[in-house]
Every structure is written in structure tokens, then in C-alpha cells.
Amino acid sequence: MTRWALALLALLAAAPPASAAPPAVEPLGIDLEAYPYPYPVAFLALEQDHHPVRMAYMDVAPTGPANGRAVLLLHGRNFPASYWSGVIAALAAGGFRVIAPDQIGFGKSSKPLGPWSFDRAAEQTAALLDALHLPQVDVLAHSMGGMLAVRFVRTYPARVHRLVLEAPLGLEDYRFHVPPVPESDLLQRELALTPAEYRHYLKTAYGTTLSDAALDPFVALRERITLSGDFPRWAEAFVATYTAIWGQPTVHELPLVTAPTLFLVGNRDHTAPGRPFAPASARDAMGHVADLAAALAPTMADARVQRFDTGHLVHLEAPDAFNHALLEFLTRP
């Protein structure tokens, strides 16, 4: 080997290594087949619009002394049931059996196309409880799940022992501020949303105190779904749920709820679906979730409000305080 070749090899050996390319984002099927959940997932076969669908759910046994009660968890619109992990652990340790489904259209459940309905989701949830031989449950519902919970308890009042509404949507009638928006426009916005824009939405629309690192899993999950060949179908099913939130209000039913109810709300939560489409003069009046809960609770048969210094994701932002309040309410005489 020549003297020049030896010198070149020496230079290459001394050079700093090239920066490694960032790992490629792995596509994920829209039913989250390869996405891990904190507990085993089972499926309930159902029929919707004459087509077979499956509802995914976790059924977690008590880890503490069993108290013979079960808690049904109803997730929000932007999250799979897996985000209940810490709450499930706390409830199970408190002696509760925990049922955490993905509603049809979400998480690991089927994504049929067509209109989405709170009435139908309530019926499907009742079918799940029937299959699990649970005539009555306590209900904890977050965000959009709060609207479903109101419809569920109104449709099946004997099936709900106590109701907990965490940062619920639907404490106002969004139609009063937001005009109808064509689903084609909503779909184009959803298809064009970038990971950075989605992160910004979670931080600003939800008023969350969570760090970027804590939001990373949710942003990454959505980014992986966008790389699926079925992403347009996922987006269409997702958009249908916005139309339901806007067009199927539940606020007018809250005074008719008779189950003992606890609102767990964040003072920084100003979530208001459709705010970008509202007139500028109406936007600031929308989404004062804690104040809306405080105004509605006295109109109900037995309701109270507990506030936290958080945004929309109370059980993730203040987990210890949230779980303490939840268990205290469920176990009080």
C-alpha cells in the first residue's frame, strides 16, 4: 500500500462518524394492530348498517380486594383507550373491575364509514356490558366520551350507578356559535394536518400543561396512521365524529341526569370543537369548560364540580390528584 493510501486511511479513521439518519417512521394500520395496549384486548362482534364490525375492549380484573363493582371508561375523540393506563391501574388496585372499550370508529375497533351517532354508540356500549354480564356500572368519561356518557345514562339510567365526567365536551350547544361545515372541507383539513400542526392543536386547543415529551406518543401515533394506505378512510370516519359532536348536543339533557355526578375539570381547559369556524366575535366566549360545569351542576339532581390547575387532559396532567378524587367519589357512602 502506498504512503498516500496509508495517509488517507489514517484520515478516514480519525474523522468523526457521519450523523446517523433519523429512524424512519413506521406506518401503522388504522386499527392499530401492532400498537401495544397496557392490558390484553378482546373483541365483541357487532353489526352496523348490515355490516360486521368489532368493538375492541380491555377487561381488567381487580388487583386489590374485589368490591364487586365495575367501572366503564369512555375515551375522548383524539385518544385510544390505552391512554387510560394509569387510571385503570388505580381503579383495579381499589378493587374495581375495569372495562375500557374503543368505541366503533376509534382505536383498535372497526372504522366503518357513514354517519356516527351517540345513540348508536350508547346501544353498542350496552351490548358490550350485556356480553360481559354487567347489569350496572360506574362510568368515567373524558372529553367526547362525556357526551356519550350523558346519552348512555339518559338511555339506560338503571345501568349507571355513579357518573364521572372528566373535561367533558358538550357543556354548550356548539351550533349556537359554529355554522355547519361541509364534511368535504373537514376531510381536506384532516388529510392535510401535519405532525407539527397536530402537536400545536393539542397544546393550544386543550390548554394542556403536559410537556412535548409527554405529547410525543400521541403525535407519533397519528403520524404513523397517516402513513397507512387506509388513512383516508380513517380520516373520513374521524370527521364523522366531529359532525356528531356539533349536531347531536347533549347539554340540554344534563338537567335530566339523576345519577350522582362528579365533574373533574381543568381551569385551563378551553376546548371548543368548531371554534376556528365560529365568527371571531364568538370564539372567546366558547369553551370555558370549568365555568360551564359549575353553572350546570346546580341544575342537576346530584352533581358537584372539582377543579384542577390543568388543561383538558386532567388524568394525565394531575394523575395522583385525579385518581384520589375519582376513588373518593366512587367509594363514598
DAQUI-V294758 format. One line per field, one symbol per residue. burial: # if it has 9 or more other C-alpha atoms within 8 Angstrom, else .. A space follows every 10 residues. Layout:
BEGIN
burial->???
END
This chain:
BEGIN
burial->.....#.... .......... ......#### ##........ #.##.#.... ..######## .###.#..## #######.## #..#..##.# ########## ########## #....####. #####..### ...#.##### ########## ####..#.## ########## #####.##.. ..#..##..# ....#..##. ###.####.# ....#...## .####.##.. #.######## ######..## #.###.#.## ########## ##.##..#.. .##..##### .###.###.# #####.##.# #####.###. .##..##... ...
END
